[in-house]
Amino acid sequence: MFKKKLDNKGQGSAELILITGGLIVIILLVASYMSNITGKIQTNMDNLLKKERDFLINKI
């Protein structure tokens, strides 16, 4: 008998939550990628310093 109004306010907040969740996932993926690159660079620098140290010790 009575017509009920549809509430569209919930849809806006749901979309906002979905967008925020997507941004958090993207940020976590980028952070993981950057962390992997940083770890590889650190390992390469450690190996380089060890080789140079050994070279200088052997030269002396």
Secondary structure, DSSP 8 states (H G I E B T S, - for coil): --------HHHHHHHHHHHHHHHHHHHHHHHHHHHHHHHHHHHHHHHHHHHHHHHHHHH-
